[in-house]
Amino acid sequence: MKLSSRSIILILFGLFQRDLIYAQDKNTVEMPIVFSIPTIALVDFAGSDKHISFIPGKGAEQIITPSTLDKTWINYSFIVEGKSTNSISVQISSGTLPAEIRIKLDVGEDVGAGAGTMGKPVGQITLSPYPREIITGIGNCYTGKGIQKGHQLIYSWEWMPPYDIDHSSIDKIEIAVIYTLTNSK
C-alpha cells in the first residue's frame, strides 16, 4: 500500500492537532490576585447611660456623672495595616472636678462575642487631663455591637481626705472624657 504525500501530511497534521488540543487541556495558568483593604477604625458605645458625641478629628466624648458607674460598653472594629496595632486612650476633656474627688476607670476584658485580635485592657487608671491608654494591642478584629459586647467601662468615684460630706454635693458634677484612637506601627 502506497501512501501519497498528501495522505502522510493529513495523518501527521491529525496527530499534531490531537497533541495540540490535548496540550491545551493540561495547561493551567495561576495568577495571584492582590487587593488592599484600607485601614479602618470604628468605635461605638452601648449602654443605658452613654451620653456620647463624636468630635471629628479628636475622638468620642462621653459625659460621665457619679451615676454612670458600670453602664457603658465600648465596642470596636479595626482593620490594621500589616502587623501594626491600635490602642484606645482616655482623658478628661472638660468639666470641673473638685480637688477632693478622684475618678478611676477600670476596663473589663473583652467578653468574646466577636473575632480577631482583641485589645488588652491595661488595668485600672485614674482619669486626668492627660491621655492614658486603656486598651492596647488591638489588631484586625470586631467585638460585636451592643451591651455585653466588647469591654465594659467601670467608673468609680473616690473622695480624698480631707473630705467633708456635709459641704459636698456631687450630684450635679458632669465631667467630659474623650476617647482617642492611636495607631502603633
Secondary structure by P-SEA (a helix, b strand, c coil): ccccaaaaaaaaaaaaaaaaaaaaaabbbbbbbbbbbcbbbbbbbbcccccccccccccbbbbbcccccccbbbbbcccccccbbbbbbbccccccccccbbbbbbbcccccccccbbbbbccbbbbccbbbbcccccccccccccccccbbbbbbbbbcccccccccccccbbbbbbbbbbbcc
